[in-house]
């Protein structure tokens, strides 16, 4: 019972962060499940995939009317992401992992810097959610979405931390809408992948139910709290996360 409660609480924290930052929560959950709860990696990933779907569902259920996912934008970018993932799988056998780590780190650092630059001087007037916008720079958006998919296919990490700043800083999508759209996209990706783990027996019912229930609750809390946060706070949280991931990949390359 203590373990199930711990899984629920870990899921709640991951769901809250995933909903706030548009990452689905898997990037936080897998290390916790493997390092703290000593679960096999495959079981942790299978549990995480179900939990990402729960995050996506929680965000969709509790999103404000003007703050939900931009579904047409998500579907168009998801095509580019899927194409990038396929390309990443093809070239992964030919490019040294060390080179990939350096390239990945450079892209993340550049994205973090541009996100900060784009937000300078707009904190007081910038709205977290609005619908009077039109996504722009589609060509660059497609290119970066493809890169996010390639990174996911090559390195086994989610591309949400690239998609959110791309939609926000490059394509002009409000930050709250960008995070909701990213959660919608990672939910689609997770739903397509989870059946592989389910068929292998890597989705264990008690562990998954306890974790996913916590994730859904956390995602609901994160979605309701997000509208009360300042855009600048959320932007800094996203930038710090990107810097941490970039530093980790740079260290891996060295």
C-alpha positions as CSV (number, residue, x, y, z in Angstrom):
1,X,0.0,0.0,0.0
2,X,2.9,2.4,0.8
3,X,4.4,1.7,-2.6
4,X,1.1,2.4,-4.4
5,X,0.7,5.6,-2.5
6,X,4.2,6.6,-3.5
7,X,3.4,5.9,-7.1
8,X,0.3,8.0,-6.9
9,X,2.2,10.9,-5.4
10,X,5.0,10.6,-7.9
11,X,2.4,10.5,-10.7
12,X,0.6,13.6,-9.3
13,X,3.9,15.6,-9.4
14,X,4.8,14.4,-12.9
15,X,1.2,15.1,-14.1
16,X,1.3,18.7,-12.7
17,X,4.7,19.5,-14.3
18,X,3.7,17.8,-17.6
19,X,0.5,19.8,-17.9
20,X,2.2,23.1,-17.0
21,X,5.2,22.6,-19.4
22,X,3.5,20.6,-22.2
23,X,5.8,17.6,-21.8
24,X,3.3,14.8,-20.9
25,X,5.2,14.0,-17.7
26,X,7.1,11.0,-19.0
27,X,10.4,12.8,-18.9
28,X,10.0,13.2,-15.1
29,X,8.3,9.8,-14.5
30,X,10.7,7.3,-16.1
31,X,13.7,8.3,-14.0
32,X,11.6,8.3,-10.8
33,X,10.2,4.8,-11.5
34,X,13.6,3.3,-12.3
35,X,15.7,5.0,-9.6
36,X,13.3,5.4,-6.7
37,X,10.9,2.4,-7.2
38,X,13.5,0.1,-8.8
39,X,11.3,-0.9,-11.7
40,X,12.7,-2.4,-14.9
41,X,13.2,0.2,-17.6
42,X,10.6,-1.4,-19.9
43,X,8.0,-1.4,-17.2
44,X,8.8,2.2,-16.4
45,X,8.4,3.2,-20.0
46,X,5.1,1.3,-20.4
47,X,3.8,2.9,-17.2
48,X,4.9,6.3,-18.4
49,X,3.2,5.9,-21.8
50,X,-0.1,5.2,-20.1
51,X,0.5,8.1,-17.8
52,X,1.2,10.4,-20.7
53,X,-2.2,9.5,-22.2
54,X,-3.7,10.3,-18.7
55,X,-1.9,13.7,-18.8
56,X,-3.3,14.5,-22.2
57,X,-6.8,13.5,-21.1
58,X,-6.5,15.5,-17.9
59,X,-5.5,18.6,-19.8
60,X,-8.3,18.2,-22.3
61,X,-10.9,17.6,-19.6
62,X,-10.0,20.6,-17.5
63,X,-8.7,23.1,-20.1
64,X,-10.4,26.5,-20.3
65,X,-12.6,27.0,-23.4
66,X,-10.1,29.5,-24.9
67,X,-7.1,27.6,-23.6
68,X,-7.4,24.1,-25.1
69,X,-5.2,22.5,-27.7
70,X,-5.1,23.9,-31.2
71,X,-6.0,20.6,-32.8
72,X,-5.4,21.6,-36.5
73,X,-1.9,22.9,-35.6
74,X,-1.2,19.7,-33.6
75,X,-2.2,17.4,-36.4
76,X,-0.1,19.3,-39.0
77,X,3.0,19.4,-36.8
78,X,2.5,15.7,-35.8
79,X,2.9,14.7,-39.4
80,X,6.3,16.4,-39.5
81,X,7.2,14.9,-36.1
82,X,6.4,11.4,-37.3
83,X,8.4,11.9,-40.5
84,X,11.3,13.1,-38.4
85,X,11.1,10.0,-36.1
86,X,11.2,7.7,-39.2
87,X,14.2,9.5,-40.5
88,X,15.9,9.4,-37.1
89,X,15.4,5.6,-37.0
90,X,17.0,5.3,-40.5
91,X,20.1,7.4,-39.9
92,X,20.6,6.3,-36.3
93,X,22.7,3.4,-37.4
94,X,25.1,5.7,-39.3
95,X,25.6,8.7,-37.0
96,X,27.8,8.2,-33.9
97,X,25.9,8.7,-30.6
98,X,28.5,11.3,-29.5
99,X,27.8,13.5,-32.5
100,X,24.0,13.2,-31.9
101,X,24.5,14.3,-28.3
102,X,26.4,17.5,-29.3
103,X,23.9,18.4,-32.1
104,X,21.0,17.8,-29.7
105,X,22.6,20.0,-27.0
106,X,23.3,22.8,-29.5
107,X,19.6,22.8,-30.7
108,X,18.3,22.8,-27.2
109,X,20.6,25.7,-26.1
110,X,19.7,27.7,-29.2
111,X,16.0,27.2,-28.6
112,X,16.3,28.2,-24.9
113,X,18.2,31.4,-25.9
114,X,15.7,32.3,-28.6
115,X,12.7,31.7,-26.2
116,X,14.3,34.1,-23.6
117,X,15.0,36.7,-26.3
118,X,11.5,36.4,-27.7
119,X,9.9,37.1,-24.3
120,X,11.9,40.2,-23.4
121,X,9.7,43.1,-22.3
122,X,6.4,41.3,-22.8
123,X,5.6,39.8,-19.4
124,X,3.1,42.5,-18.3
125,X,1.1,42.5,-21.5
126,X,1.4,38.8,-22.6
127,X,-1.6,36.6,-22.1
128,X,-1.3,32.9,-21.3
129,X,-4.4,32.0,-23.4
130,X,-6.0,33.8,-26.3
131,X,-7.6,32.8,-29.6
132,X,-6.9,35.9,-31.7
133,X,-3.7,34.6,-33.2
134,X,-2.6,32.9,-36.4
135,X,0.4,30.6,-36.4
136,X,3.2,31.9,-38.7
137,X,6.5,30.7,-40.0
138,X,5.1,27.3,-40.9
139,X,8.2,26.2,-42.8
140,X,10.5,26.8,-39.8
141,X,7.8,25.2,-37.5
142,X,7.7,22.1,-39.7
143,X,11.5,21.9,-39.7
144,X,11.9,22.1,-36.0
145,X,9.0,19.6,-35.4
146,X,10.8,17.2,-37.7
147,X,13.9,17.7,-35.7
148,X,12.0,17.0,-32.5
149,X,10.7,13.7,-34.0
150,X,14.2,12.8,-35.1
151,X,15.6,13.5,-31.7
152,X,12.9,11.3,-30.2
153,X,13.6,8.5,-32.6
154,X,17.4,8.7,-32.1
155,X,17.8,9.3,-28.4
156,X,14.6,8.0,-26.9
157,X,13.4,11.2,-25.4
158,X,10.1,13.1,-25.9
159,X,10.2,16.2,-28.2
160,X,7.7,18.3,-26.2
161,X,10.4,20.5,-24.7
162,X,11.3,21.5,-28.3
163,X,7.8,21.7,-29.7
164,X,6.5,24.1,-27.0
165,X,9.1,26.8,-27.4
166,X,8.9,26.3,-31.2
167,X,5.1,27.0,-31.2
168,X,5.5,29.8,-28.7
169,X,8.7,31.6,-29.8
170,X,8.8,30.8,-33.5
171,X,5.1,30.3,-34.6
172,X,3.5,33.0,-32.3
173,X,1.2,30.6,-30.4
174,X,0.3,31.8,-26.8
175,X,2.3,29.8,-24.3
176,X,-0.7,28.2,-22.6
177,X,-2.1,27.1,-25.9
178,X,1.3,25.8,-26.9
179,X,1.6,23.6,-23.8
180,X,-2.0,22.2,-24.3
181,X,-1.3,21.5,-27.9
182,X,2.0,19.7,-27.1
183,X,0.2,17.5,-24.5
184,X,-2.3,16.6,-27.1
185,X,0.5,15.6,-29.5
186,X,2.4,13.5,-27.0
187,X,-0.9,11.8,-26.1
188,X,-1.3,10.7,-29.7
189,X,2.3,9.4,-29.9
190,X,2.0,7.5,-26.6
191,X,-1.3,5.9,-27.6
192,X,0.3,4.6,-30.8
193,X,3.2,3.1,-28.8
194,X,1.6,1.7,-25.6
195,X,0.2,-1.4,-27.3
196,X,3.7,-2.7,-28.0
197,X,4.5,-2.6,-24.3
198,X,1.0,-3.9,-23.4
199,X,1.5,-6.9,-25.7
200,X,4.9,-7.7,-24.1
201,X,3.5,-7.6,-20.6
202,X,5.4,-4.5,-19.6
203,X,2.2,-2.7,-18.4
204,X,1.5,-4.0,-14.9
205,X,-2.1,-3.2,-13.8
206,X,-1.6,-2.1,-10.1
207,X,1.5,0.0,-10.8
208,X,-0.1,1.6,-13.9
209,X,-3.4,2.4,-12.3
210,X,-1.9,4.0,-9.2
211,X,0.5,6.0,-11.3
212,X,-1.9,7.1,-14.0
213,X,-4.6,8.1,-11.4
214,X,-2.0,10.4,-9.8
215,X,-1.0,11.7,-13.2
216,X,-4.6,12.5,-14.1
217,X,-5.1,14.4,-10.8
218,X,-1.8,16.3,-11.2
219,X,-2.7,17.2,-14.8
220,X,-6.0,18.6,-13.7
221,X,-4.4,20.6,-11.0
222,X,-1.7,21.9,-13.4
223,X,-4.3,22.9,-16.0
224,X,-6.4,24.8,-13.5
225,X,-3.4,26.5,-11.9
226,X,-1.8,27.4,-15.2
227,X,-4.3,30.2,-16.1
228,X,-3.3,32.0,-12.8
229,X,0.4,32.0,-13.5
230,X,2.4,34.7,-15.2
231,X,3.8,33.8,-18.6
232,X,7.2,34.9,-17.5
233,X,7.3,32.3,-14.7
234,X,6.3,29.5,-17.0
235,X,8.8,30.6,-19.7
236,X,11.6,30.6,-17.2
237,X,10.6,27.1,-16.0
238,X,10.7,25.8,-19.6
239,X,14.1,27.5,-20.3
240,X,15.6,26.1,-17.1
241,X,14.4,22.6,-18.1
242,X,15.9,22.9,-21.6
243,X,19.2,24.1,-20.2
244,X,19.3,21.1,-17.8
245,X,18.5,18.6,-20.6
246,X,21.0,20.3,-22.9
247,X,23.7,20.1,-20.3
248,X,23.0,16.5,-19.6
249,X,23.3,15.7,-23.3
250,X,26.5,17.7,-23.6
251,X,28.0,15.8,-20.7
252,X,26.9,12.5,-22.3
253,X,28.7,13.6,-25.5
254,X,32.0,14.3,-23.6
